[in-house]
């Protein structure tokens, strides 16, 4: 008996069913992949947290936000790093980058250029020749930030998705020697200084690299420059969001976030706990070269970001976390400055190390 062939209608029905199944399954597959990437991203932060703890075991303090060699006159970028080497450099031996650390801490001559121990000003030397800062450190990249993995050349300074925390400090946050968080300039704090508790204090978080995928004008990746009044009313940063496309920034913008893994200026590295996760980043407008500002963490994870706590645990913080009064000025003053409660709700309290707030569940 001759078998009947498929009719065209039957074939189209089968194709339609297959298409429907793919449409139903694809979001689930994509969600599973992002969940795996988020987990890997969290594990990278945990490894950095372990490095912070191992550093503390040896030195009895955490690394500074930025430190290094000083004393050279501007613009002698090769003679010292002006104390702007970010804390990830100090931690190199504690996250299996000992060979790179040995290069950092040793003088060398490259292509006729002499570099002292701890090298040049990383912002100016990117791509010019000092080997320790060239190439990508894989631990410093979050798997969810796909474009950041496309480093142009091995001779270029690598990126970073991970940033130490300034807490709720805004004005001169990357220059603060009396920080609200455990990380300041040429300043080393330890567990003894974190009286709010290490499980209640943020050490670091994540942000997308701004120098890739044409992110310069995007809220997640870009920096809105020359924004005055941030320390008095940080909510003014929202005025730089394009009203016609809330994913974009307006005015002068920078593509500097995470661009140089060893560089310790605020517009390149560092996060603040003022505006909520995935809000816009803004740099100050009070001077010609003004880099302090508000730099919330951001990510490609749906709904929030990973944060590393000072006890080396990693938590997921929602975009909707309580941020208190964003029209209020930042805590200011000298006497009792570190102990002042944050006006920026639970998010601000998580960034401060000694303000005495009670942290609810988040």
Buried (B, 14 or more C-beta within 10 A) or exposed (E): EEEEEEEEEEEEEEEEEEEEEEEEEEEEEEEEEBEEBBEEBBBBBBBBBBBBBBBBEEEEBBBBBBBBBEEBEEEEBBBBBBBBBBBBBBBBBBBEBEEBBEBBBEEBEEEEEEBBEBBBBBBBBBEBBBBBBBBBBEBBBBBBBEBBBEBEEEEBBBBBBBBBBBBBBBBBBBBBEEBBBBBBBEBBBEBEBBBBEBEBBBBBBBBBBBBBBEBBBBBBBBBBBBBEBBBBBBBBBBBBBEEEEEEBBBBEBBBBBBBBBBBBBBBBBBBBBBBBBBBBBBBBBEEEEBBBBBBBBBBBBEEBBBBBBBBBBBBBBBBEBBBBBBEBBBBEEEEEBBBBBBBBBBBBBBBBBBBEBEEEEB
